[in-house]
Amino acid sequence: MADPVTLTAATIAGFAFSKFFESSVGKLGEKFTEAALAKMDELRKKIWDKLRGNNRAVTALTAIEQGSKADLDRLAVYLEDEMREDAAFAEEVQKLAQEIHAGKIQDNSQMVMNIDGQNNTGTQKQYNVAVEGGKSYIADSITIHEAT
């Protein structure tokens, strides 16, 4: 069995506080399973509990919950520091983040884009289009290799 992916503090913070950046909770529900959404709440609470004594971190946490994406980067620094100092905490948040990542709903739908008269040749060309994680893949054919 492959080792689980090690997620960065920034990714972990993003999972924990993503509901504050979605235009509606329903949209977040389209991207993650119910179990993953529950784990996000658990992860956010665990981060809050750990960073509660750090005034700067609390300021960042409060700003994030009011929609400040800039403070998410600041929080990632505080979170990374805590993860380096407390291995047990790091293991707990890594495990929760991996469970959230596993609960991400993947859209496997396929889109095809037809383009007529490319380069004024009068021929038609088909392109496959896939969108995953905010990235668009457009090509004659798409092969994505991931290590497992």
URUR-V307935 format. One record per residue. N is the residue number from 1. PSI is psi in whole degrees, -180 to 180 (none if undefined). OMEGA is omega in whole degrees, 0 to 359 (* if undefined). Layout:
# URUR-V307935
n	psi	omega
N	PSI	OMEGA
N	PSI	OMEGA
This chain:
# URUR-V307935
n	psi	omega
1	138	181
2	152	176
3	143	177
4	152	180
5	135	175
6	121	183
7	143	180
8	162	177
9	-36	180
10	-41	178
11	-42	179
12	-46	178
13	-39	178
14	-43	176
15	-46	186
16	-35	187
17	15	183
18	-28	182
19	-20	180
20	-7	181
21	-4	176
22	144	181
23	-24	174
24	152	180
25	-31	179
26	-37	179
27	-37	178
28	-36	178
29	-21	176
30	-20	185
31	-23	184
32	152	176
33	165	178
34	-39	179
35	-40	179
36	-39	178
37	-39	177
38	-38	178
39	-33	177
40	-44	179
41	-42	179
42	-42	179
43	-44	180
44	-43	179
45	-42	180
46	-41	178
47	-45	178
48	-48	182
49	-40	183
50	-38	187
51	0	185
52	-33	182
53	-8	181
54	107	185
55	-40	180
56	-40	178
57	-40	179
58	-39	177
59	-44	179
60	-44	179
61	-45	180
62	-43	180
63	-40	178
64	-44	181
65	-9	174
66	8	174
67	12	181
68	103	178
69	-30	180
70	-36	181
71	-15	177
72	-38	177
73	-41	177
74	-43	179
75	-40	180
76	-36	178
77	-47	179
78	-40	180
79	-44	179
80	-42	177
81	-46	180
82	-38	180
83	-35	178
84	-35	182
85	-28	185
86	96	184
87	-37	180
88	-43	177
89	-45	180
90	-43	180
91	-41	180
92	-48	183
93	-34	176
94	-46	181
95	-46	178
96	-44	181
97	-38	178
98	-37	177
99	-37	177
100	-46	180
101	-40	179
102	-25	180
103	10	178
104	131	180
105	124	181
106	132	177
107	109	181
108	14	179
109	154	184
110	135	175
111	144	176
112	132	180
113	123	178
114	130	179
115	121	180
116	144	173
117	39	180
118	132	181
119	32	178
120	29	180
121	-13	181
122	5	179
123	161	179
124	139	181
125	140	176
126	138	176
127	139	173
128	139	180
129	128	176
130	140	178
131	126	180
132	127	175
133	36	178
134	1	178
135	139	176
136	133	178
137	118	181
138	124	183
139	169	173
140	-44	174
141	152	183
142	123	173
143	117	180
144	121	180
145	126	178
146	137	176
147	137	178
148	none	*
